């Protein structure tokens, strides 16, 4: 069963877009562009709020030592 985690390898700010891209097995650039469009078309409010909520809710991947 797949789980959604913040990306450690493919992150620009918090790893949200990279984590979503890893989960859906698509290029992270596509997710980032979609997120940018949502942010622009919602006058910055929807995209920024959604990103902050996703960053707070999506757990980081636990490192195994």
N, C-alpha and C positions, 0 to 999 in steps of 0.2 A: 504494500500500500504506500503510495507516494504521499509525502508531506511537504507543505510549503514552509520554507525557511528563508531568512535573509541571506543573501549571497555574500560570501567572504571574498571570493575570487573576482567577481564581476560587479563591483559597486563603485558608484560615483559619489553618492552622498551617504545613504543609509543601507543600500543593498536591496531595496524594495523591488525595483524594476529588474535587477539581475536575478533575484530570487523567483519572481513571477516567471521570467523567461526560462529559468532552469526547470521550474515546475511544468510548464507547458511545452518544453523542449523546442523553443523558438529562439531566434536571435534577439538579444537584449535591445538592439537598436530599434526594432519594431515596437517593443513595449515602451521604450522611452519616447519614441515619436507619438505613439498613441496617447501617452500620458501628457505630453506637451500639448497636443491638440485639445484634450479635455481641459487642461489648464487654461489655454487661450480662450476657448469657447465658453467657459464659465467665468470669465473675467477674473482669473487667478484664484477665485475663492474655492471652487469645487476641487480642482486638482491639487492645490496645496493642502487643503484640509484632509482630503482622501489620502495623500501621501503621508502626512503626519500620523493619521489614525493607523494606516497600514504599518508604518514604522514601529508604532507602539504595540500593535497587536501581533504581528508576525514574529515568531521566536527566532533567535539566532540558532544556527546549527551547533550542537554540542561537540566540542573537541574531545577526541579520544586520545589519551596519552599512553 
